[in-house]
């Protein structure tokens, strides 16, 4: 059983998506471990909302590589989506926004291939994406309250904001999907 350590940087949307990836990995037999030495896979859900967020994202990716040089380091989220041409060295897999739902398949595909010198990337052109990424939770991991993601992206393109470039245009979740998640979370405490 592979040991996976996840680390989240950024907003509540990122936190929600990190929890959803964790739940997917657990359902497929991965063991979730603390973000410290000894993991086989390190997944860092990055942020890019400020220069400091970019720096912290790069630092955490570097830290993961140092903790276990033989591990698989996965960079996902807003930083890699917005800065796909500026990915730090030592990253094995890059997963952009709207591809996190495929984290299990991406890891299994990378398992089947030998570690290559080139980084494997799963990044969509987010500004032309019209489909809401189907991530959901069945439990609120370490919280007394559950967050439910109902929308992603922004259409405003304010001069000071990178969100439309990192998350794409507004895409909403279906009403039935939101209600199903609320019922599931409620039933699970």
ZAMARGU-4260 file (C-alpha; in steps of 0.2 Angstrom, whole numbers, plus 5000, padded with zeros to 4 digits):
<rodrens>
0) 5000/5000/5000 | 5007/5017/4995 | 5009/5030/5008 | 5003/5047/5002 | 5006/5064/5011
5) 4995/5079/5006 | 4998/5097/5010 | 4986/5112/5006 | 4991/5130/5002 | 4978/5143/5000
10) 4960/5146/5002 | 4945/5135/5007 | 4942/5130/4989 | 4959/5122/4989 | 4956/5114/5006
15) 4940/5107/5000 | 4949/5100/4985 | 4963/5093/4995 | 4951/5084/5006 | 4941/5077/4991
20) 4958/5070/4984 | 4962/5062/5000 | 4945/5054/5001 | 4948/5047/4983 | 4965/5041/4987
25) 4958/5032/5003 | 4944/5024/4993 | 4957/5016/4982 | 4968/5009/4995 | 4981/5022/4998
30) 4987/5026/5016 | 4986/5044/5021 | 5001/5049/5031 | 5007/5066/5039 | 5017/5077/5028
35) 5034/5072/5034 | 5048/5060/5029 | 5043/5043/5024 | 5029/5045/5011 | 5030/5037/4994
40) 5019/5051/4986 | 5019/5069/4991 | 5004/5080/4984 | 5005/5098/4986 | 4989/5108/4982
45) 4997/5125/4977 | 4991/5143/4978 | 4996/5158/4967 | 4985/5172/4973 | 5001/5182/4979
50) 5020/5182/4976 | 5021/5175/4993 | 5009/5161/4989 | 5020/5157/4974 | 5035/5156/4984
55) 5027/5145/4998 | 5021/5133/4984 | 5039/5132/4977 | 5046/5130/4994 | 5034/5115/4999
60) 5037/5107/4982 | 5056/5108/4986 | 5054/5102/5004 | 5044/5087/4998 | 5058/5082/4986
65) 5071/5084/5000 | 5060/5073/5012 | 5061/5058/5001 | 5071/5059/4985 | 5064/5043/4979
70) 5046/5048/4981 | 5034/5054/4968 | 5031/5073/4970 | 5014/5079/4963 | 5011/5098/4961
75) 4993/5102/4958 | 4982/5118/4959 | 4982/5136/4955 | 5001/5139/4955 | 5004/5126/4942
80) 4989/5130/4932 | 4994/5148/4931 | 5013/5146/4929 | 5014/5130/4919 | 5029/5136/4910
85) 5038/5139/4927 | 5037/5123/4936 | 5052/5120/4948 | 5064/5105/4944 | 5061/5089/4953
90) 5042/5088/4951 | 5036/5072/4944 | 5018/5075/4940 | 5009/5092/4937 | 4990/5092/4939
95) 4981/5108/4935 | 4964/5113/4940 | 4949/5103/4934 | 4960/5087/4934 | 4961/5084/4952
100) 4946/5072/4951 | 4958/5060/4941 | 4972/5060/4954 | 4970/5041/4957 | 4971/5037/4938
105) 4986/5049/4936 | 4996/5041/4950 | 4992/5024/4943 | 4998/5029/4926 | 5014/5036/4933
110) 5016/5019/4942 | 5016/5010/4926 | 5029/5021/4918 | 5047/5022/4923 | 5052/5038/4931
115) 5056/5049/4916 | 5067/5065/4916 | 5052/5075/4910 | 5038/5080/4921 | 5021/5072/4917
120) 5008/5086/4915 | 4989/5085/4916 | 4984/5103/4913 | 4969/5109/4903 | 4967/5126/4895
125) 4956/5132/4910 | 4949/5147/4901 | 4940/5137/4889 | 4934/5124/4901 | 4915/5124/4903
130) 4913/5108/4914 | 4913/5109/4933 | 4925/5097/4941 | 4916/5083/4949 | 4924/5083/4966
135) 4914/5080/4982 | 4915/5074/5000 | 4906/5061/5010 | 4913/5067/5027 | 4920/5083/5035
140) 4938/5076/5039 | 4944/5086/5053 | 4931/5100/5055 | 4915/5102/5064 | 4908/5111/5049
145) 4908/5105/5031 | 4912/5116/5016 | 4903/5113/5000 | 4910/5119/4984 | 4896/5125/4972
150) 4905/5135/4959 | 4923/5137/4952 | 4931/5152/4943 | 4927/5170/4940 | 4922/5180/4925
155) 4928/5197/4931 | 4946/5198/4925 | 4951/5212/4937 | 4968/5219/4933 | 4975/5214/4950
160) 4968/5196/4951 | 4975/5180/4944 | 4959/5169/4949 | 4951/5169/4931 | 4968/5163/4924
165) 4971/5150/4938 | 4953/5144/4940 | 4945/5148/4923 | 4928/5156/4920 | 4913/5152/4931
170) 4907/5135/4931 | 4893/5129/4943 | 4889/5113/4950 | 4872/5105/4947 | 4858/5108/4961
175) 4855/5090/4963 | 4874/5086/4965 | 4875/5100/4979 | 4859/5092/4988 | 4866/5075/4987
180) 4882/5080/4995 | 4873/5090/5009 | 4863/5074/5012 | 4878/5063/5012 | 4888/5074/5024
185) 4873/5076/5035 | 4870/5057/5036 | 4889/5055/5041 | 4888/5067/5055
</rodrens>
